[in-house]
């Protein structure tokens, strides 16, 4: 028995020494987590909570860096340019599987990303200023129908889920809307509160302004009503047939050692499940959307192929 135990210990030691040196020493410095949205928005707040929770399980902290713009794809741009060792991680939004069909880009969401872990999805909604004449979503739709091209609405960028779902709804309803893209939730909220646009659609970064009485929430896009705003209907129950949560996760540079990817996955999974992170997600009506590295990579491949059909339906594919 003792000899068998010694043999097992020797085999385990040999396996550890067989790992690449970079995997054994990872991380050797702080890990940068790129939030491709402005500071202060819902994604920024939730990712910072995740970074703090994950840092407890690594020898170096996870530090969030904001790089807003380009529909949330600047994280992938950085991952491709880095081609590093796993010390750079980025949020991968759903728009990453759509924008390559809409415009020429120098990156590929499959070829340039090593998928680490699925994280969460958003609770989307459409809000208007508190002094808006629109008291219900149907009133807004009927006004837009009677005034083609006059309803200005803002989103967090061209090709993002808030933009494309509004365009899908407009196509189904025969509406002509005027879309104004912003870099992220914080910029969109500023525009809404200052009266630069008539309506805004995004994840629940608008919630504090709704609770403060500065904005009015007309509709949400989930499968069911939110716990936080139970009196607000969903697009589905109003008969528009749209449910959207836009799931996202984290990726690192393509070619990063599998052992490093596993270290990242395991640490971020513990961070996901941390009560403080879950508390912040609940504040924004978000649920966990955990996927392992392999599951997330398969989701990415399937989604990238599938999203072309939506882009073609909306007439947004650029050849």
BAMARMAR-445951 format. One record per residue: residue in one letter; y, x, z of N, C-alpha, C in turn; residue number from 1. Coordinates in steps of 0.2 Angstrom, whole numbers, plus 2048, in hexadecimal, padded with zeros to 3 digits. Atoms other than C-alpha are relative to their C-alpha. Example, Ala and Ser with C-alpha at 12.3 -4.5 7.8 and 13.67 -1.06 7.14 Angstrom:
A,7FA,804,800,7EA,83E,827,806,804,800,1;
S,7FA,7FC,7FF,7FB,844,824,805,7FC,803,2;
This chain:
X,7FA,804,800,800,800,800,806,804,800,1;
X,7FA,7FB,7FF,80C,80E,805,801,803,7F9,2;
X,800,7FD,807,808,817,7F4,803,7FB,7FB,3;
X,7FE,805,805,80B,807,7EA,808,7FF,801,4;
X,7F9,801,7FF,81C,805,7F3,804,806,7FE,5;
X,7FC,7FA,803,821,817,7EF,801,800,7F9,6;
X,800,801,807,81C,814,7DD,806,7FC,7FE,7;
X,7FB,805,802,827,805,7DC,807,802,801,8;
X,7F9,7FD,7FE,836,80E,7E4,802,805,7FB,9;
X,7FF,7FB,805,834,81C,7D8,802,7FD,7F9,10;
X,7FF,804,806,833,810,7C9,807,7FD,800,11;
X,7F9,803,7FF,843,807,7CF,805,806,7FF,12;
X,7FB,7FA,801,84C,818,7D1,801,803,7F9,13;
X,800,7FE,807,847,81D,7C0,804,7FC,7FB,14;
X,7FD,805,804,84D,80D,7B8,808,801,801,15;
X,7F9,800,7FF,85E,80F,7C0,803,807,7FD,16;
X,7FD,7FA,803,860,821,7BA,7FF,800,7F8,17;
X,800,801,807,85B,81B,7A9,806,7FD,7FD,18;
X,7FA,803,802,86B,811,7A8,805,805,7FD,19;
X,7FB,7FC,802,879,818,79E,805,802,806,20;
X,7FC,7FE,7FA,885,822,7AA,806,7FB,801,21;
X,7FA,805,800,894,816,7A5,7FE,7FA,804,22;
X,802,806,7FD,88A,807,7AB,7FF,801,808,23;
X,801,7FF,7F9,885,80F,7BC,807,801,803,24;
X,7F9,7FF,7FD,898,813,7BF,805,7FB,7FF,25;
X,7FB,806,802,89F,803,7B9,801,7FB,806,26;
X,7FA,7FE,803,8AC,7FE,7BE,803,806,804,27;
X,7FD,7FA,7FD,8B5,80F,7C1,807,7FF,801,28;
X,7F9,801,7FF,8C6,807,7C1,801,7F8,800,29;
X,7FE,807,800,8CF,7F6,7C2,7FE,7FD,7F9,30;
X,801,803,807,8C9,7E9,7B5,806,7FB,7FF,31;
X,7FA,804,802,8D7,7E1,7AB,7FD,7F9,7FD,32;
X,802,807,803,8D4,7CE,7A8,806,7FD,7FC,33;
X,7FA,803,804,8E0,7C8,79A,800,7F9,800,34;
X,7FE,807,801,8E7,7B7,79B,804,7FF,7FA,35;
X,7FC,800,806,8ED,7B3,78A,805,7FA,800,36;
X,7FB,805,7FF,8F9,7A6,791,806,802,804,37;
X,7FA,7FE,7FC,90A,7A7,79A,7FE,800,807,38;
X,800,801,7F9,90B,7AA,7AD,802,7F9,802,39;
X,7FE,807,7FD,90C,79A,7B7,7FC,7FA,7FE,40;
X,804,806,803,901,78F,7AC,7F9,7FF,804,41;
X,806,802,7FD,8F1,787,7B1,7FA,806,7FF,42;
X,805,7FA,801,8E6,795,7A9,801,806,804,43;
X,7FE,7FB,7FC,8F0,7A2,7B1,7FE,800,807,44;
X,801,801,7F9,8EE,79B,7C2,7F9,800,802,45;
X,808,801,7FF,8DB,797,7C1,7FD,807,7FF,46;
X,802,7F9,802,8D8,7A9,7B9,801,804,806,47;
X,7FE,7FC,7FB,8E1,7B1,7C7,7FC,7FF,806,48;
X,804,801,7FA,8D7,7A8,7D4,7F9,802,7FF,49;
X,806,7FD,802,8C7,7AD,7CB,800,808,801,50;
X,7FF,7F9,7FF,8CD,7BF,7CA,800,802,807,51;
X,800,7FF,7F8,8D0,7BF,7DD,7F9,800,803,52;
X,807,801,7FD,8BF,7B8,7E1,7FB,805,7FD,53;
X,805,7FC,803,8B6,7C3,7D5,801,807,803,54;
X,7FE,7F9,7FD,8BF,7D3,7DC,7FC,802,806,55;
X,804,7FF,7FA,8B5,7D0,7EC,7F9,804,7FF,56;
X,807,7FE,802,8A5,7D5,7E3,800,806,7FC,57;
X,800,7FA,804,8AB,7E5,7DA,804,805,804,58;
X,7FC,7FB,7FC,8B1,7F6,7E0,807,801,7FE,59;
X,7F9,800,802,8C1,7F4,7D7,802,7F9,7FE,60;
X,7FE,806,801,8CC,7E5,7D5,800,7FD,7F8,61;
X,7FE,803,806,8CE,7D9,7C6,807,7FE,800,62;
X,7F9,801,801,8E0,7D9,7C0,802,7FB,7FA,63;
X,7FE,804,806,8E7,7CB,7B5,806,802,7FD,64;
X,7FA,7FE,804,8F3,7CF,7A7,801,7FB,7FB,65;
X,7FE,805,805,8FC,7C2,79D,802,802,7F9,66;
X,7FE,7FE,807,8FD,7C4,78A,800,7F9,7FC,67;
X,7FF,806,803,903,7B3,784,802,800,7F8,68;
X,7FE,800,807,905,7AE,772,7F9,7FF,7FB,69;
X,806,801,805,8FA,7AB,762,7FB,7FC,802,70;
X,805,805,7FF,8F2,79C,768,7FB,802,805,71;
X,805,7FE,7FA,8E9,7A5,777,7FB,805,7FD,72;
X,805,7FB,803,8E1,7B2,76C,801,807,801,73;
X,7FE,7F9,7FF,8EA,7C2,771,7FB,804,804,74;
X,805,7FD,7FC,8DC,7C5,77D,7FA,803,7FC,75;
X,804,7FE,805,8D0,7C7,76F,802,806,7FC,76;
X,7FD,7FB,803,8DC,7D2,766,7FF,807,804,77;
X,801,7FA,7FB,8DC,7DE,775,7F9,802,800,78;
X,807,7FE,800,8C9,7DE,776,7FE,804,7FA,79;
X,802,7FD,806,8C7,7E3,764,804,807,800,80;
X,7FD,7F9,800,8D4,7F1,766,7FE,805,805,81;
X,802,7FC,7FB,8CD,7F7,776,7F9,803,7FF,82;
X,806,7FD,801,8BB,7F9,771,7FD,804,806,83;
X,801,7FC,7FA,8B9,7FF,783,7F9,7FF,804,84;
X,806,7FF,7FC,8AD,800,791,7FF,7FA,805,85;
X,801,806,7FC,8AE,7EF,799,806,7FF,805,86;
X,7FB,801,7FC,8BE,7F2,7A3,806,7FB,7FE,87;
X,7FC,804,803,8C7,7E6,798,7FC,7F9,7FF,88;
X,803,807,801,8C3,7D3,799,805,7FB,7FE,89;
X,7FB,805,802,8CB,7C4,791,7FE,7F9,800,90;
X,802,807,801,8CB,7B1,791,7FF,7FF,7F9,91;
X,801,802,807,8C4,7AA,781,801,7F9,800,92;
X,7FF,807,800,8CC,799,77E,7FC,7FD,7F9,93;
X,804,804,805,8C4,78C,772,804,802,7F9,94;
X,7FC,7FF,806,8D2,790,765,7FE,806,7FC,95;
X,803,7FA,803,8CA,7A1,762,7FB,7FE,7FA,96;
X,805,802,805,8BD,797,758,803,7FC,7FA,97;
X,7FC,804,804,8CA,78E,74E,805,804,7FB,98;
X,7FB,7FD,803,8D8,799,74A,7FE,804,7FA,99;
X,802,7FC,806,8CE,7A5,73E,800,7FC,7FA,100;
X,801,804,805,8CC,796,733,807,7FE,7FD,101;
X,7F9,803,802,8DF,791,733,804,806,7FD,102;
X,7FC,7FB,802,8E6,7A2,730,7FC,807,800,103;
X,803,7FA,800,8E2,7B4,72C,801,804,806,104;
X,7FF,7FC,7FA,8DE,7BE,73B,7FC,806,800,105;
X,803,7F9,801,8D8,7D0,73E,7FA,801,805,106;
X,806,800,7FB,8CA,7CB,74B,7FB,7FB,7FE,107;
X,806,805,801,8BA,7C1,74C,7FE,7FE,807,108;
X,802,802,7F9,8B5,7B7,75B,7F9,801,802,109;
X,807,7FE,7FE,8A3,7BC,759,7FF,807,7FF,110;
X,801,7F8,801,8A4,7CE,752,803,804,805,111;
X,7FC,7FB,7FC,8B1,7D4,75E,800,7FE,807,112;
X,800,802,7F9,8AC,7CB,76E,7F9,801,803,113;
X,806,800,7FC,89E,7CF,77B,801,7FB,805,114;
X,7FF,805,7FC,89C,7BF,784,7FD,801,807,115;
X,802,7FF,7F9,89B,7C0,797,7FE,7FA,804,116;
X,801,806,7FC,89C,7AF,79F,804,7FA,7FF,117;
X,7FC,806,801,8A1,79D,79D,803,7FE,807,118;
X,7FC,801,7F9,8AE,798,7AA,801,7F8,801,119;
X,7FD,807,7FF,8B6,786,7A8,802,7FD,7FA,120;
X,7FD,804,806,8BE,779,79D,806,7FD,803,121;
X,7FA,803,7FE,8CE,770,79E,800,7F9,801,122;
X,7FF,807,800,8D4,75F,7A3,807,7FF,7FC,123;
X,7FA,801,804,8E1,75B,795,803,7F9,801,124;
X,7FC,806,800,8EE,74E,795,806,800,7FC,125;
X,7F9,800,804,8FE,748,78C,805,7FD,805,126;
X,7FB,802,7FC,90E,747,796,806,7FF,7FD,127;
X,7F9,801,803,920,741,793,804,801,806,128;
X,7FB,7FF,7FA,930,744,79D,800,7F9,804,129;
X,800,806,7FC,932,738,7AB,805,7FA,7FE,130;
X,7FB,804,803,941,730,7A2,7FE,7FD,7F9,131;
X,802,802,807,937,72D,792,7FF,7F8,800,132;
X,801,807,800,936,71B,78C,7F9,7FE,7FF,133;
X,808,801,801,923,71D,789,7FD,7FF,807,134;
X,804,801,7FA,91A,715,798,7F9,801,800,135;
X,807,800,801,909,715,790,7FF,804,7FA,136;
X,802,7FC,806,900,720,783,800,7FB,7FA,137;
X,800,805,806,8FE,710,778,807,7FF,7FD,138;
X,7F9,801,802,911,70E,778,803,806,7FC,139;
X,7FF,7FA,803,913,720,773,7FD,800,7F9,140;
X,803,800,806,907,71E,765,803,7FB,7FB,141;
X,7FD,805,804,90F,70E,75E,807,802,7FE,142;
X,7FA,7FE,802,920,716,75E,7FF,806,7FB,143;
X,801,7FB,805,919,725,755,7FE,7FD,7F9,144;
X,802,803,806,911,719,748,806,7FD,7FC,145;
X,7FA,804,803,922,710,745,805,805,7FE,146;
X,7FC,7FB,802,92B,721,744,7FD,806,7FE,147;
X,804,7FA,802,921,72D,73A,804,807,800,148;
X,7FD,7FA,800,925,73F,73D,806,801,805,149;
X,7FA,7FF,7FB,932,73C,74B,7FD,801,807,150;
X,802,7FF,7F9,927,73E,75A,7FE,808,801,151;
X,801,7F9,7FF,928,750,760,7FC,801,806,152;
X,804,7FF,7FA,91A,756,76B,7FF,808,800,153;
X,801,7F9,7FF,917,767,772,7F9,802,802,154;
X,807,7FD,7FE,906,771,774,801,807,802,155;
X,800,7F9,7FE,901,782,77A,7FE,804,7FB,156;
X,800,7FC,805,900,788,769,7FC,7FD,7FA,157;
X,803,802,806,8FA,785,757,7F8,802,800,158;
X,807,7FE,800,8E7,784,756,7FC,7FF,807,159;
X,802,802,7F9,8E5,780,769,7FD,7F9,800,160;
X,803,807,7FF,8DB,771,76F,805,7FB,800,161;
X,7FB,806,800,8EA,767,774,803,7FF,7F9,162;
X,7FD,801,806,8F2,76A,763,7FB,7FC,7FB,163;
X,805,803,805,8E2,766,759,7FD,7F9,801,164;
X,803,807,7FE,8DC,757,763,806,7FB,7FE,165;
X,7FA,805,802,8EE,74F,760,800,7FF,7F9,166;
X,800,800,807,8EC,753,74E,7FA,7FB,7FD,167;
X,806,804,802,8DB,74B,74D,801,7F9,802,168;
X,7FE,807,7FE,8E2,73B,756,805,7FE,7FB,169;
X,7FB,802,805,8F0,73B,74A,7FD,7FE,7FA,170;
X,803,801,806,8E5,73C,73B,7FC,7F9,800,171;
X,804,806,7FF,8DA,72E,742,804,7FA,800,172;
X,7FB,805,7FF,8E9,723,746,805,7FF,7FA,173;
X,7FB,801,805,8F3,726,736,807,802,802,174;
X,7F9,7FF,7FE,901,72E,73F,802,807,7FE,175;
X,7FD,7FA,801,90D,73C,73B,804,803,806,176;
X,7FD,7FD,7FA,912,747,74A,803,806,7FE,177;
X,7FD,7F9,801,91D,756,74B,7FE,804,806,178;
X,803,7FB,7FB,914,764,754,805,806,802,179;
X,7FC,7FA,7FE,91E,771,75E,7FC,805,804,180;
X,805,7FB,7FC,913,780,764,804,804,805,181;
X,7FD,7FB,7FB,917,78A,774,7FB,805,802,182;
X,805,7FA,7FE,90F,79A,77B,7FB,7FE,805,183;
X,804,802,7FA,908,791,78A,803,7FA,804,184;
X,7FE,805,7FC,909,784,797,807,800,803,185;
X,7F9,7FF,7FD,918,78B,7A0,806,7FF,7FB,186;
X,7FB,802,805,922,78B,790,801,7F9,7FE,187;
X,800,807,802,91D,77A,78B,803,7FC,806,188;
X,7FE,804,7FB,921,773,79C,808,801,801,189;
X,7F9,7FF,800,933,77B,79B,803,7FC,7FB,190;
X,7FE,804,806,935,773,78A,800,7F8,802,191;
X,800,807,7FF,930,762,790,805,7FE,806,192;
X,7FB,802,7FB,93A,762,7A0,807,800,7FE,193;
X,7FA,7FF,802,949,767,797,802,7FB,7FA,194;
X,7FF,805,805,947,759,78A,800,803,7F9,195;
X,801,7FD,807,943,765,77B,7FB,7FC,7FC,196;
X,805,803,804,934,75B,776,7FF,7F9,804,197;
X,801,807,7FD,92F,748,779,7FA,800,804,198;
X,807,801,7FC,91D,74B,77F,7FD,807,800,199;
X,803,7F9,800,912,75A,783,7F8,7FE,802,200;
X,807,800,7FF,8FF,75C,783,7FD,806,802,201;
X,803,7FA,7FD,8F6,769,78D,7FB,7FE,806,202;
X,804,801,7FA,8EA,76C,79C,805,7FE,806,203;
X,7FD,803,7FA,8EF,767,7AD,806,804,803,204;
X,7FB,7FD,7FE,8FD,773,7AF,806,7FC,801,205;
X,7FB,805,7FF,908,764,7AE,7FF,7FC,807,206;
X,802,804,7FA,900,75D,7BE,806,800,805,207;
X,7FA,800,7FA,90E,763,7CB,806,7FC,7FE,208;
X,7FA,804,802,91C,75C,7C0,7FF,7F8,800,209;
X,801,807,7FF,913,74B,7BF,800,7FE,807,210;
X,800,802,7F9,910,74B,7D1,808,800,803,211;
X,7F9,7FF,7FE,923,750,7D4,804,7FA,7FD,212;
X,7FC,805,803,928,741,7C9,804,802,7FA,213;
X,7FC,7FD,806,92F,74C,7BB,7FD,7FE,7F9,214;
X,804,801,806,922,748,7AE,7FC,7FA,801,215;
X,804,806,800,918,738,7AA,7FA,802,7FC,216;
X,807,7FF,803,905,73A,7A6,7FE,7FA,7FD,217;
X,802,807,803,900,72D,799,7F9,800,7FF,218;
X,807,800,802,8EE,732,795,7FD,807,801,219;
X,804,7FA,7FF,8E1,73F,799,7FA,800,7FB,220;
X,805,800,805,8D3,745,78D,7F9,801,802,221;
X,807,7FF,7FE,8C4,747,798,7FB,7FA,7FF,222;
X,805,805,800,8B4,73D,799,801,7FA,804,223;
X,7FE,805,7FB,8BA,734,7A8,807,801,803,224;
X,7FA,7FF,7FC,8CA,731,7B2,800,806,805,225;
X,800,7FA,7FB,8D0,740,7BD,801,7FD,807,226;
X,7FF,802,7F9,8CF,73F,7D0,807,800,802,227;
X,7F9,7FF,7FE,8E1,745,7D1,804,7FA,7FD,228;
X,7FC,805,803,8E8,737,7C5,7FB,7FA,7FE,229;
X,805,805,802,8DB,729,7C6,803,7FA,7FD,230;
X,7FD,806,804,8E8,71C,7BF,801,801,7F9,231;
X,7FE,7FE,807,8EA,725,7AF,7FA,800,7FC,232;
X,806,801,804,8DE,720,7A1,7FE,806,7FC,233;
X,802,7FB,805,8D4,72B,795,801,7FE,7F9,234;
X,800,802,807,8D5,72C,782,7FA,7FC,7FF,235;
X,807,804,802,8C3,726,782,801,7F9,802,236;
X,800,807,7FE,8C6,717,78C,805,7FC,7FC,237;
X,7FB,804,804,8D5,712,782,7FE,7FF,7F9,238;
X,803,802,806,8CA,712,773,801,805,7FA,239;
X,7FE,7FB,805,8D0,722,76A,7FA,805,7FE,240;
X,806,7FC,802,8BE,72A,76B,801,808,800,241;
X,7FF,7F8,7FF,8C4,73C,770,7FF,802,807,242;
X,801,7FD,7FA,8BD,746,77E,801,807,7FF,243;
X,800,7F9,801,8C2,758,780,802,804,807,244;
X,7FF,7FC,7FA,8C1,765,78E,801,808,7FE,245;
X,7FF,7FA,802,8C2,775,783,7FD,806,805,246;
X,803,7FB,7FB,8B6,780,78D,802,808,7FE,247;
X,7FE,7F9,801,8BA,793,78F,7FC,804,804,248;
X,803,7FB,7FC,8B3,7A3,796,803,806,7FF,249;
X,7FE,7FA,800,8B5,7B5,797,7FC,805,7FB,250;
X,803,7FB,804,8B1,7C3,78B,802,807,800,251;
X,7FE,7F9,800,8B2,7D6,789,7FF,803,7F9,252;
X,800,7FD,807,8B2,7E2,77A,7F9,800,7FE,253;
X,806,7FF,803,8A4,7E2,76E,7FD,807,801,254;
X,803,7F9,800,897,7F0,771,800,802,807,255;
X,800,7FE,7F9,89A,7F1,784,7F9,800,802,256;
X,807,7FF,7FE,88A,7F7,78C,7FD,7F9,804,257;
X,802,806,7FD,87F,7E8,791,7FF,800,808,258;
X,800,800,7F9,87D,7EE,7A3,807,7FF,803,259;
X,7F9,801,7FE,890,7EE,7A4,802,7F9,800,260;
X,7FF,807,801,891,7DC,79D,7FC,7FC,806,261;
X,803,804,7FA,884,7D7,7AB,803,801,806,262;
X,7FC,7FF,7FA,88E,7DF,7B8,806,7FB,801,263;
X,7FB,805,801,89D,7D5,7B2,7FE,7F9,802,264;
X,803,807,7FF,893,7C5,7B1,7FF,7FF,807,265;
X,802,801,7F9,88C,7C7,7C2,806,7FF,805,266;
X,7FB,800,7FB,89C,7CA,7CB,805,7FA,7FE,267;
X,7FC,806,802,8A6,7BC,7C1,7FC,7FA,802,268;
X,804,806,7FE,898,7B0,7C5,801,7FF,808,269;
X,7FF,801,7F9,89A,7B3,7D8,807,7FE,801,270;
X,7F9,802,800,8AD,7B1,7D5,800,7F9,7FE,271;
X,800,807,802,8AA,7A1,7CC,7FE,7FB,806,272;
X,803,804,7FA,8A0,79A,7DB,804,800,806,273;
X,7FC,7FF,7FA,8AD,7A0,7E8,804,7F9,801,274;
X,7FD,806,7FF,8B4,791,7F1,808,800,7FF,275;
X,7F9,800,801,8C6,796,7EF,801,7FF,7F8,276;
X,7FF,801,807,8C4,797,7DC,7FE,7F9,7FE,277;
X,802,807,801,8BB,786,7DC,806,7FB,802,278;
X,7FA,804,7FD,8CA,77F,7E6,806,800,7FB,279;
X,7FB,800,805,8D6,785,7D9,7FE,7FC,7FA,280;
X,802,804,806,8CC,77E,7CB,801,7F8,801,281;
X,800,807,7FE,8CB,76D,7D4,808,7FE,800,282;
X,7F9,801,800,8DE,76E,7D6,803,7FE,7F9,283;
X,7FE,802,806,8DF,76D,7C3,7FB,7FC,7FC,284;
X,805,804,803,8D1,761,7C0,7FB,803,7FB,285;
X,805,7FC,804,8C6,76E,7B9,7F9,801,803,286;
X,807,7FF,7FD,8B3,770,7BB,7FD,806,7FD,287;
X,803,7FA,803,8A8,77F,7B9,7FC,7FE,7FA,288;
X,803,800,807,8A1,782,7A8,7FC,807,800,289;
X,803,7FA,7FF,895,790,7AD,7FB,801,7FA,290;
X,805,7FE,804,88B,799,79F,7FF,807,800,291;
X,802,7F9,800,882,7A9,79F,803,804,7FA,292;
X,7FD,7FC,806,887,7B7,793,7FC,7FE,7FA,293;
X,804,802,806,879,7B2,787,802,7F9,7FE,294;
X,7FE,807,802,87D,7A0,788,807,7FF,7FD,295;
X,7F9,800,802,88F,7A3,786,801,802,7F9,296;
X,800,7FD,806,88C,7AE,777,7FD,7FB,7FB,297;
X,803,805,804,881,7A0,76F,805,7FA,7FF,298;
X,7FB,805,800,88E,793,773,806,802,7FB,299;
X,7FB,7FD,804,89B,79E,76A,7FE,800,7F9,300;
X,802,800,807,891,7A0,75A,7FF,7F9,7FD,301;
X,801,807,802,88D,78D,759,807,7FD,7FF,302;
X,7F9,803,800,89F,788,75D,804,803,7FA,303;
X,7FC,7FD,806,8A7,794,750,7FE,7FD,7F9,304;
X,802,803,806,89C,78D,743,802,7F9,7FF,305;
X,7FE,807,800,89F,77B,748,807,7FE,7FF,306;
X,7F9,802,801,8B2,77C,749,803,800,7F9,307;
X,7FD,800,807,8B4,77F,737,800,7F9,7FD,308;
X,800,807,802,8AF,76C,734,807,7FD,802,309;
X,7FA,803,7FE,8BE,767,73F,806,802,7FD,310;
X,7FA,7FD,803,8CA,773,737,800,7FD,7F9,311;
X,800,803,806,8C5,76C,726,802,7F8,800,312;
X,7FF,807,7FF,8C6,75A,72C,808,7FF,801,313;
X,7F9,801,7FE,8D8,75D,732,804,804,7FA,314;
X,7FD,7FC,805,8DC,767,722,804,806,801,315;
X,7FD,7FA,7FD,8E0,777,72B,7FD,806,7FE,316;
X,803,7FA,802,8D4,783,723,804,803,7FA,317;
X,7FC,7FC,805,8DD,791,719,7FB,804,7FC,318;
X,805,7FC,804,8D3,798,70B,804,807,7FD,319;
